[in-house]
Amino acid sequence: MRIVGFGADNKASSDYRCHSWLRALERRGHTVWRGELGRVDQLDEKVKGADIVIVARQNDAQFFAGLLAGRDIYGYRIVVDTDDYTDGLPGLHPNSPAWSNATLLKKVARGQYRNADHLTASTTFLAETYKDVNPRISVIPNCVDVPRYANLNRVEKEARHKDDVRVYWAGGVSHLGDMEVLRPAYTRLLKERPQVKFVFSGFIPSWAGEFPWDRVFYTKFCDYADYPQHAAWVCADIGVAPLADHPFNRAKSHVKWLEYGMNGIAGVYQGMQPYATVNHGKTGLLALSPDDWYESILRLVDDRDLRAGIAANAYADIMENWTVEAHADRYEALLQEVAARKPLQFMPLKEGVPCQVQMS
């Protein structure tokens, strides 16, 4: 097959939902072109001759309209991927109506899902949510593309920091509400464990900025292509993945567990559906309440052997069950089946009523 893939606006989603899978398919002998958003007037040179065009959900409605026009001309099939619950953005998310009253993200997203020949989702929650928009939907989980983690330049802590225990988190401002989950635990640990240092990448919540200067560290977030190396250089001992409990977060997946596990970092994760793959006490620790978060982080701070065991177990589990190669057969078969289908037919019913899709 000739497969063309366009990543999402979010670089992490681009890699997990598009580029990782296409790299795996390229290794299997398929002809692949992959990239990010481009100019609509340059689409022809990329999509002409494609059997499948994979597109991670875009905020650019004009670009997607160009893909639909290309499908009519060239006859390829469009697979749209969703990695977010765009119907349930929390109030503190920068794309929520509270901050972006003019946004049409929900309508744009649903229009892309409805017009896709097939829809893929990262979680069962998302698949169940959007099957009413497009019943042709499959769960393709977020997995690790192992070559991204090969040949990392790993470093050791400097001698003067060898007794530090670094608690690490990385992400963007869309996680502002999630960081409140950590606040009580971090405040207690600050007072009770002087060897603990708190490391943030991407942004730092205002409350952590009030901690003593020698206990809190911030690094600018790198391009996602360089993130595995970035995480290796931070020399984190413990990774955390807090989630506030609302529908948007319930649709998330175990990406933080994959990233911490591949970098040999023991993690504490929110005890919600996204981290159902974490085996509590073996491949990670799960926390629900503020006390859980404090006690779980404290266990790892005080027990070096437990940290090492959890990190090793998580890595082994990921390498056995959560690589793109482990799931590539099913993904490849799905794309072959979609490419062989007849195109979607839209049958107008009457004015003012949405078109009916004929799934022939």
Secondary structure, 3 states (H helix, E strand, C coil): CEEEEECCCCHHHHHHHHHHHHHHHHHCCCEEEEECCCCHHHHHHHHCCCCEEEEECCCCHHHHHHHHHHHHHHCCEEEEEECCCHHHCCCCCCCCCCCCCCCCHHHHHHHHHHHCCEEEECCHHHHHHHCCCCCCEEECCCCECHHHHCCCCCCCCCHHHCCCEEEEEECCHHHHHHHHHHHHHHHHHHHHCCCEEEEEECCCCCCHHHCCCCCEEEECCCCHHHHHHHHHHHCCCEEEECCCCCHHHHCCCCHHHHHHHHCCCEEEEECCHHHCCCCECCCEEEECCHHHHHHHHHHHHHCHHHHHHHHHHHHHHHHHHCEHHHHHHHHHHHHHHHHCCCCCEEECCCCCCCCEEECC
